[in-house]
Amino acid sequence: MKKTLKIVLLLLGCSLFLVGCKPAEKTSDEKKLEKIIFVLDWTPNTNHTGLYVAQQQGYYEEAGLEVEIIQPSEESATTLVASGKAAFGISAHDSLAANYASKEPMPVTAVAAVLQHNTSGIMSRKGDGIDTPKGLENKTYATWDSPVEQAMIAEVMVADNGDFAKVNLIPNNIVDEPMALKEKQADAIWVFYGWGGITAEIEDVPIDYFYFKDINPVFDYYTPVIIGNDQLLAEKPDLAKKFLAATAKGYQFAATSPAKAAEILVEAVPELDAELVSKSQAWLADQYLLADGSWGYIEAKRWNDFYNWLGEKEIIENKIPENTGFTNEYLPE
């Protein structure tokens, strides 16, 4: 399902973080735009709507920016941002853990939370008894074989008097999760409800679902997040602030006008399923913002609690020091 786009132009005669050697120009009467590259974590979806809204509604241009949104090729978004081939990108609190626990971490920092809560959980066929974690016993779970993933499932199963050792693990090479459940390719799959759960609704596949955050609040970590290149953040803080202010406007628009935001995303990425985008956008509209209407804030306690848990369980190479890997410094006040 993943569609790879070529990004060879990124390295042709360009300075670090920029696509062109010169700022983009329109007319002599208009201000020059600083062109930057933003790399997604995957194919475009409603986690990314605010970016496309900011691009299509002219928020970036108003901020003096021309933002090119690309998809990763063979390298991950984190690697592309760390190397300076992209200025900003999408990552996640959990997937960044191994980086910050390593002896030589890549130079990236989370600068904004796209969603305020972790919407991921376990989806299963309705009535199969997997509406709680213990129900995974003697069932088939499609795994990415990630230590963090499996440790989290084991933890919520213990909390429900279950035994992870009794779960039958198979490789997760699934494309359409609801159809995989319907065809009994697997009994349970980890998905994000705003996309996988909504897909099940559209495909009329009855499901049971439980959220990790509802069982253990430590698992209410931030996913996805926007990361920035550390050198750029240090050398061009005003650029980072302008970018995030415009991006915040995009996500605030998506939260308050989800139907229009869905139209903007589909117009920008016409290969997306319009019905899925529309229903997903309506569901995610309540997930982007804090109660005061602000976007992007990362709470230190939640950030640290999750990394502390990984360290205590010895899931990562080294314990991660408090407040490592994130900042709210560049968000609009």
N, C-alpha and C positions, 0 to 999 in steps of 0.2 A: 504493500500500500504506500510505502514511503517512496516519494518521488525525488530523485537527486537532481539538483540543478548545478550546472557548471559554474565555477567561480574563478576561472583562470584570470579574469580581468583584474582580480584583486591585487595581483603581484606585478602588473605591467606598469612600470614607471611611476609607482605611487609612493607617496610618503606614508609613514606609519599611521594607521587608523583611517586614512582617507582613500577614496576611490580614485579621484582625479588629482593631478599634480597642482591644479589651480582650482580655486573655489568656483562653483557653478555660477554663471552669469546669465541674466535675462536681458535687461536693457541698461543703458547707462544711468537711467533714472531710478532703477531698482537696486536695492541693497544686494550685495553678494551673499550667496548661501554657502555655508560650510557643509560639505558633503561627508557624511559618515555612514558606516555600514553597521547594520544590526542583523545578527544571525539568530534564527529560530532554533529550537531544540528538535523540531520534527516538522512534519507538514503543517501548513497553516490550519488553525482551528480557533475556537472561541476563547481559548486562553490568550490569544494574540489580537483579539478584536481591537482593543484600545490603540494598538500600534497602527493598525490600518486606518482607524478612524482619524488619528492624529495626522497621518499622512494624507489621506484623501480630503479631509476637512480643512487642510491648510494650517494646522496648528504648528507643525514643524517649520513651515515656511515663515510663519509669523515670528517664530523664534530665531530666524536667520539660519535655519538648517535645511538641508536636503538629505533625507534619510532613505537609504536603500535597504530594503528588507530581503534577506536571502535565507536559503535553507542550507544546512550543513551538507558537506559531501562526505568524504571518508573520515574527516576529522570531526570531532565533537564540537559543539558550540563553545564549550569551556576552553578547549584547546585553541580554537580560532581566536577567541577573545584574549586569551593569555599571550598568544604570539603577536597580537596587534593586527592581525588580518581583519578583525572586526573590533569596533570600539565597545559595543555592548552586545549582549545576547541573553538567551533564556537558559536557565539551569534550574536546579532545585536544591533545597536545603539538604536533603538526604544524599543526593548524588555528589554533592560537594564535600561530604565528610572525608572521604578517602584522600582527597587533595589536601585538606587542611591538617590531616593527621600524618601526612608524609613528611620526610625530612627536608625535602625541597619542594614545597607547594608551588603550584603555578600561580602567577601574580594576578589573581582576579578577586573581586569583592562584590558581594551581593549589595545592591543599592536600592532595591525596591521589591516588595512582595506584590505579585500580580493578583493573587487571591489572599484573603485574610484567614482562610481556614483550609485545612487539608480535606479535600472532598473524596479521597480515595478510600476504597474498601473492597470487600470480597463479594462478587456477584455470582449467584448460583441459580439453578432451575428452581422455580417456586415449588415448594412442597417436598423438596429433597432433604429437608432437615438441616440445611446449612445457613439458617437465619441467625445462628450464633456460632462462635468459633469452634466450640466442641464438636459441632456437626461435621467438621472437616475430617474427623477420624474415619478411616477406611474409605475415604473418597479420593478422587483424582484431582489434583491441583496442578495447573499449568504454571510452572515457575520460570523466572529469568535466571535462576541459580545465583541470585545476589545474596551475599551474607546478611546485609541489612534487611532485605525483604524477608528472608526466612527466619531471621531472629525476631522480627516484629510479629510474624504469624505465630511463632512458638510462644511468644510472650502473651498474646491475647488468648491463645488456647489454654495456657496455664491459668490465666485469670478466670477461665470458664471451665476449669477442671478437665481440660482436654490434654491430649498427648500428641505433640507434633510428630513423633516417631511413627505414629500410626497413619500418617498422611501419605498417600501414593503420589509421588512427584513425577511429572512428565515435563519435557521441554516446552516452553511457551513460544511456539512459532505461529500463533493464531493471528489472523487478520481481522475477522469479523467475530467479535466476542459472543454476542447473543446467538448467532448462528452456530458457533462452536458448542455452546451449551445445548441448543436445540438438537443438534446432531450427535450429542454425547461424545464429542471429542475430548471434553473435560467436564468435571462436575463443578469446578469453581475456578474463577479467574479474578485477578486483581485488576480493577479498572478505576477510572475517575468517573464519578456518577454523571457529571455534567456533559460527558461525551458518550462513554460506554453505556451508562444507565439510560440516557435519553435515546440512544440507538436501539436499545431493547424495547423501549416504549413504541418507537416508530415501527420496528419490525414485528411488534405484537408477540414478543417472547416474554411470558410471565417470569418474573425473577424474584428472588429474595436478595437482600443486600444488608450488610452491616459496615459501618464506618469504623476505622481504626481509632479515630479521635474520641468516639463515644465510649470506647472500652478503656482506653488509657490516654489521658490528656497530654501525656508526653508526646504522643504521636500526632498531635495537632501542629505539626511542623509546617514550614512555609514551602509550598510547591504549587506553581513554579515561582521562581524569582528572576529578576533582571540582574545580571552581573555586568560589571565594567572592568576594563583593563586598568590595573593599578597605576601604571605610568601615566596614562591619559588622565585619570582622576587627580593625580598629584600635579600634573603640569597644566591641565585645562579644567579646573573646577567649575568655571563659569559655563563651559560647554556642557558639562555633565548636568548642571542645574537647569540649563535651558532645555536640554533634551528631556529630563524627567518632568519638568513643569508642563511641557507640551504633551508628554505621554500621559501624565495624570489627567489632563483635560480629555484625552481620548478615552480613558477608562471611565471617567465620570460621565461622559456622554453615553458610553455603552451601558452604564448602570441605570441611567435615567431614561434613555431612549433605546431600549434593546431591539425593538423591531427595526428601527432605522439603522442601528448599528449592524444588525444582521445583514441588511441589504447592502451596506457599504462593504462588509467583508466578502459577500458573495460576488459583488461587482468587481472587487479587486482580485479575487481568486475564484473565477467562474467554475472551476472543476469541482468545487465543494457542493455537497448536497444541500440545496436551499432549505428544505424542510428540517433537516437535522440542525443546520446552523440557526434557524429561527427558533426552534424549541430549546436548543442548548443555550442560546443567548438569553432567552427569557428566564431560564433556570439560573444561569450564572449571574444575572443582573444583581442579585442580592449577595453575591460572594466577593465582589471587587472592593467595596468601600468599608471604612469604619463607620460607626454610628454618626459621627460628626460630618460625614461626607468626604473625608479625606481619603487619599489612596496611597498605597505603597509602604506604609509604616511597618517596620519590623520590631516586634517587642523582644527586648534582650532576654528576658526570662524564658520565653518559649524557645528562642534560638539556642540558648545555653542548655536548657533542660534536655533537649533532644541529643545534643552532642555529649552531654555528661552521661546520658543513658548508654550511648554507644561505647563510651570509654569504660564505664563500669562493667559492661557486659563483655569487654575485650573484643568487640567486633571490629574495631579499627586498630591500625598499627600503633598509634600513640594517642594519648588523651589530648583533646583539643583545648587550649587555654580559653578561658572565659572571653566572650565578646570577639572571638576570632571570626573573620570572614564576612562581616556585614557592617553596614553603616547607614544611618538615616540623614547623614550630613548634606546630601545633595537633593533631598526632597524639597518640594515647595513648602514654605512655612505657613 
